[in-house]
Amino acid sequence: MNQELYNEAVQSGILSKKLISTLLECMEYSSISFINWSVEVLRIIKTRLDRGDKITDEVSGITYTTDTFHDFVEKNFSSYIVSQVFSSPKKAEKIYFSLEACEDGYNLIMADSSKNKTYEWISSLSERFSLVQMIATGIVYVKDVKNNTYQPFISEKGKYCRYDQEKGRIVELM
């Protein structure tokens, strides 16, 4: 994200208004890159406090202790971020992401629910196999119902395929 702000979190005894506002602004976005950057910076600050560094918040004027920093994170960030910063990896909260098309590929966006669908059913080939498409990409997969596994449907020319609903057929991607 921002190397200058990252370096500030690593080295400075004062967390600038810019760093604090950038961290708080990240909560307005649900993209994995913003979330991961926030978690990484907050973990660094927590680690520094754990080892005894004196770190002051330029906005509030508070010189953080481990407890006051925990309160700050809990008050201003999602429970997911709090769990990533303060819980052991085994106890950290799990969050789900969905794919959203963008100019250069796909963004991972925090999902509203763990129940979001990833695949959409096209048809059943047999009792064991179904054709499904990944909702975000339109790529067709063969789902093994027995093992609950997915493999991309590859044409005889070795190309990925998508389902064209209007034509009612599977077409190769160029």
C-alpha positions as CSV (number, residue, x, y, z in Angstrom):
1,M,0.0,0.0,0.0
2,N,2.1,2.9,1.2
3,Q,5.7,2.1,2.1
4,E,6.3,5.5,3.8
5,L,3.4,4.8,6.3
6,Y,4.6,1.2,6.7
7,N,8.1,2.4,7.6
8,E,6.6,4.9,10.1
9,A,4.7,2.0,11.9
10,V,8.0,0.0,12.0
11,Q,10.3,2.8,13.3
12,S,8.6,5.9,14.6
13,G,7.6,6.7,18.1
14,I,4.7,8.8,16.9
15,L,1.9,7.5,14.7
16,S,1.1,10.4,12.4
17,K,-2.4,11.7,11.6
18,K,-1.8,10.4,8.0
19,L,-1.1,6.9,9.3
20,I,-4.1,6.8,11.6
21,S,-6.4,8.2,9.0
22,T,-5.2,5.8,6.4
23,L,-5.7,2.9,8.8
24,L,-9.2,4.1,9.6
25,E,-10.0,4.7,6.0
26,C,-9.1,1.1,5.1
27,M,-12.2,0.1,7.1
28,E,-14.3,1.8,4.4
29,Y,-13.0,-0.7,1.8
30,S,-13.7,-4.4,1.8
31,S,-10.8,-5.3,-0.5
32,I,-8.4,-8.0,0.8
33,S,-5.4,-5.8,0.0
34,F,-6.6,-3.0,2.3
35,I,-7.6,-5.4,5.1
36,N,-4.3,-7.3,4.9
37,W,-2.3,-4.0,5.0
38,S,-4.2,-2.8,8.0
39,V,-3.7,-6.1,9.8
40,E,0.0,-6.1,9.0
41,V,0.6,-2.5,10.2
42,L,-1.5,-3.1,13.4
43,R,0.4,-6.3,14.2
44,I,3.7,-4.4,13.8
45,I,2.5,-1.7,16.3
46,K,1.3,-4.4,18.7
47,T,4.7,-6.2,18.5
48,R,6.5,-3.0,19.2
49,L,4.3,-2.3,22.2
50,D,4.8,-5.9,23.5
51,R,8.6,-5.4,23.4
52,G,8.3,-2.1,25.3
53,D,8.5,0.6,22.7
54,K,6.8,3.9,23.5
55,I,4.4,4.8,20.7
56,T,2.2,7.9,20.8
57,D,-0.9,8.6,18.6
58,E,-0.6,12.1,17.1
59,V,-4.4,12.3,16.8
60,S,-5.5,11.5,20.3
61,G,-2.2,12.2,22.1
62,I,-2.3,8.8,23.8
63,T,0.9,7.0,24.5
64,Y,-0.2,3.4,23.9
65,T,0.2,0.5,26.2
66,T,-0.8,-2.9,25.0
67,D,-4.2,-2.5,26.7
68,T,-5.0,1.0,25.4
69,F,-3.9,-0.1,21.9
70,H,-6.2,-3.2,22.1
71,D,-9.0,-0.8,23.0
72,F,-8.2,1.5,20.1
73,V,-8.2,-1.4,17.6
74,E,-11.4,-2.9,19.1
75,K,-13.2,0.4,18.9
76,N,-12.2,1.3,15.4
77,F,-11.8,-1.9,13.4
78,S,-13.9,-5.0,12.6
79,S,-13.9,-8.1,14.8
80,Y,-12.0,-9.9,12.0
81,I,-9.1,-7.4,12.1
82,V,-9.1,-7.5,16.0
83,S,-8.9,-11.3,15.9
84,Q,-6.1,-11.2,13.3
85,V,-4.0,-8.8,15.4
86,F,-4.6,-10.1,18.9
87,S,-5.6,-13.8,18.7
88,S,-3.4,-16.8,18.1
89,P,-3.6,-18.0,14.5
90,K,-5.7,-21.0,15.7
91,K,-8.3,-18.8,17.3
92,A,-8.4,-16.0,14.7
93,E,-11.7,-15.3,13.2
94,K,-12.3,-16.6,9.6
95,I,-13.7,-14.3,6.9
96,Y,-14.8,-15.1,3.4
97,F,-14.2,-13.2,0.2
98,S,-15.9,-13.1,-3.2
99,L,-14.5,-12.3,-6.6
100,E,-15.3,-9.0,-8.3
101,A,-14.2,-8.4,-11.9
102,C,-11.9,-5.4,-12.4
103,E,-9.9,-4.0,-15.2
104,D,-6.8,-6.2,-14.7
105,G,-8.5,-9.3,-13.3
106,Y,-10.4,-9.9,-10.1
107,N,-10.5,-8.2,-6.7
108,L,-11.1,-10.2,-3.5
109,I,-13.9,-8.4,-1.7
110,M,-15.0,-9.2,1.8
111,A,-18.3,-11.2,1.6
112,D,-21.4,-10.2,3.6
113,S,-21.9,-13.8,4.6
114,S,-20.2,-17.2,4.6
115,K,-23.2,-18.4,2.7
116,N,-22.4,-16.6,-0.6
117,K,-22.6,-18.8,-3.6
118,T,-19.5,-19.4,-5.6
119,Y,-20.9,-21.7,-8.2
120,E,-24.1,-21.8,-10.2
121,W,-25.6,-25.0,-11.4
122,I,-25.9,-25.5,-15.2
123,S,-27.0,-29.1,-15.5
124,S,-26.5,-32.6,-14.3
125,L,-24.5,-35.0,-16.5
126,S,-25.2,-38.0,-14.3
127,E,-26.0,-38.9,-10.7
128,R,-22.3,-38.2,-9.9
129,F,-21.3,-35.3,-12.1
130,S,-22.9,-31.8,-12.7
131,L,-21.8,-28.9,-14.8
132,V,-21.5,-25.6,-12.9
133,Q,-20.1,-22.2,-13.6
134,M,-18.1,-20.0,-11.3
135,I,-20.4,-17.0,-10.8
136,A,-17.7,-14.4,-10.9
137,T,-15.8,-15.7,-14.0
138,G,-18.4,-17.7,-15.9
139,I,-15.9,-20.5,-16.3
140,V,-17.5,-23.9,-16.5
141,Y,-16.5,-26.7,-14.0
142,V,-17.4,-30.3,-13.7
143,K,-18.5,-30.9,-10.1
144,D,-18.0,-34.4,-8.7
145,V,-21.1,-34.6,-6.4
146,K,-19.8,-37.7,-4.6
147,N,-16.5,-36.1,-3.6
148,N,-17.6,-32.5,-3.7
149,T,-14.7,-31.5,-6.0
150,Y,-14.5,-29.2,-9.0
151,Q,-12.4,-29.4,-12.1
152,P,-12.4,-26.9,-15.0
153,F,-14.2,-28.1,-18.1
154,I,-11.5,-28.2,-20.7
155,S,-12.4,-28.5,-24.4
156,E,-10.7,-31.0,-26.7
157,K,-8.6,-28.1,-27.9
158,G,-7.3,-27.6,-24.3
159,K,-9.3,-24.3,-23.8
160,Y,-11.4,-23.2,-20.8
161,C,-15.0,-22.8,-21.5
162,R,-18.0,-20.6,-20.4
163,Y,-21.7,-21.2,-20.5
164,D,-23.6,-19.0,-23.0
165,Q,-27.1,-18.9,-21.5
166,E,-28.7,-17.3,-24.6
167,K,-27.4,-20.1,-26.9
168,G,-27.8,-22.8,-24.3
169,R,-24.3,-24.2,-24.9
170,I,-20.8,-24.3,-23.7
171,V,-18.3,-22.2,-25.7
172,E,-14.6,-22.0,-25.7
173,L,-12.8,-19.0,-24.5
174,M,-10.4,-17.4,-27.0
